[in-house]
Structures are given as structure tokens and as C-alpha cells.
């Protein structure tokens, strides 16, 4: 009997890691007008941002329905597997609720569901940690203890390049967005208790990385950050520059996983996002 790790597409895991650790990724849905796509499976990041730039209205995103979870759980149970599921913050999506509805259909199975209270590769770092522990043969009890230790301790740093998509999605007022664009203000965001919040602002793109470096220096738990992640939305050069700065100025010599911000997060943030994830003090 094995243990199968399941997550959702908002983790924005690199495809190579999904394959390496045999992680089952269930897609959320992205809809442009009357066209519907499965995140990652039918719509990659590059194609998504091309469509987003041409769209008059924001696409909509839908949680994973209970039926999808029921089918996935059924398949894994049929193979004799126990299940650990780690999903997007319940504050941001109904996906975790759908998973719980599906779990009720299998009262005799071992299905452990975890509300990550995180987004993007913040959740991705948790998923990878669990995947590596499974590979090492750790018990479910050891894994759950580690999950509890990390939940709420993974810092999310986001900065959007334009306020247009936050305005379109109703996340900020139109007047705030217009003033911000005129003054070239870039809000710095993080995630606390599963909810996105603004923690700072910079004027101009050139100040984003220095802000990040300073924030990371002050908040990183260097001993417990075994690996971290830098994510971007069609900005690979910016991500590479961020990685260099982490190496040079933070002196972090561990693994840095580079990934792309996918469609579900990208719908609200737009192209040009730079994000960093690590364990904080």
C-alpha cells in the first residue's frame, strides 16, 4: 500500500518536479468568454498571458468540483493507495471544501486533506517538502508534524507590474489604480492566514528587487529554509536577476526552484509578476 500525494494546479509546480515525485495535480478551470480550459493541462502560462493581454474582460476561474475529487480518490483507492491532499487556501477558493465533500464518500479510506492557507509556490514548497518526505519513507505522523510546523511560516512576496488586473477584478478601487499607474507605484503583497495583503509599496520596477532583498534579509529563517522558490509571469530575466541577488546578498546557497505564476493567480495579478517564497522566522 502506497501513499499518493495530490494537489491542485495553483501550486504552480514545475512540470519536472510533478513528474519526479509522481504528484497528482488536479486542475482548476479558467474561462475566457465561452471558452473553458483546464489550468496547466489545456492552457500553459505563456498562452494564458497572451490571451489575457488581448481580453477585454478578465477571465474567470472555477474551483475543482467534488465530482473531480471523487473520481481521483476512487482511482487511487482502487490502486490500494492512501491519500494526502494539499490544496489552495480555503480563503481564496472553494477547492478545499470540494475535496472534503468528496472525502465523505469514502469513509473507510485513509484520505488526509490539508488546507495549505497558501498560494502559488508557497503551497508548492509545502507540497515538495511532503513529496520528499514520502520518498524518504517518512510516516504520515512525521509528515503531518512537518506540515503543521511549516503552515503559516512560508513567506509569500508578490509584486504586480500593473494595477490594471487588480482593478478589473475589483481587488482595488479604480481611483487607486489610476493614481498608482500615474505615480508608477508597485504594491508589495504577502499572504497571512490565507489572505493576500499589502505590506509595502515602491515607485518603479527597479526598486522591487532591492525591497525584496532587504525584506528577505530581515525575515528569512536561514537554518530552516532548505530550498526556496522564485516565480515569475513571463519575466524570466527578472527571475534570474532575483536569483543572483539572493545568492550574492542573502548568501543563500541552497536550492532555488524557478517556476511560472499560472493562470489562476495570474488572472488577478496579470503579467510581469515577481514572487519569492521561503521559510520565515
Secondary structure as GFF3:
##gff-version 3
##sequence-region A 1 281
A	DSSP	beta_strand	3	8	.	.	.	ID=ss1
A	DSSP	three_ten_helix	9	11	.	.	.	ID=ss2
A	DSSP	alpha_helix	15	20	.	.	.	ID=ss3
A	DSSP	beta_strand	24	26	.	.	.	ID=ss4
A	DSSP	beta_strand	29	32	.	.	.	ID=ss5
A	DSSP	beta_strand	35	38	.	.	.	ID=ss6
A	DSSP	alpha_helix	45	54	.	.	.	ID=ss7
A	DSSP	beta_strand	60	62	.	.	.	ID=ss8
A	DSSP	alpha_helix	66	78	.	.	.	ID=ss9
A	DSSP	beta_strand	82	87	.	.	.	ID=ss10
A	DSSP	alpha_helix	95	103	.	.	.	ID=ss11
A	DSSP	beta_strand	111	115	.	.	.	ID=ss12
A	DSSP	alpha_helix	120	135	.	.	.	ID=ss13
A	DSSP	alpha_helix	140	150	.	.	.	ID=ss14
A	DSSP	beta_strand	154	159	.	.	.	ID=ss15
A	DSSP	alpha_helix	164	168	.	.	.	ID=ss16
A	DSSP	alpha_helix	174	182	.	.	.	ID=ss17
A	DSSP	beta_strand	185	192	.	.	.	ID=ss18
A	DSSP	beta_strand	195	203	.	.	.	ID=ss19
A	DSSP	alpha_helix	206	219	.	.	.	ID=ss20
A	DSSP	beta_strand	227	232	.	.	.	ID=ss21
A	DSSP	alpha_helix	236	245	.	.	.	ID=ss22
A	DSSP	pi_helix	246	250	.	.	.	ID=ss23
A	DSSP	beta_strand	255	260	.	.	.	ID=ss24
A	DSSP	alpha_helix	263	269	.	.	.	ID=ss25
A	DSSP	beta_strand	274	279	.	.	.	ID=ss26
###
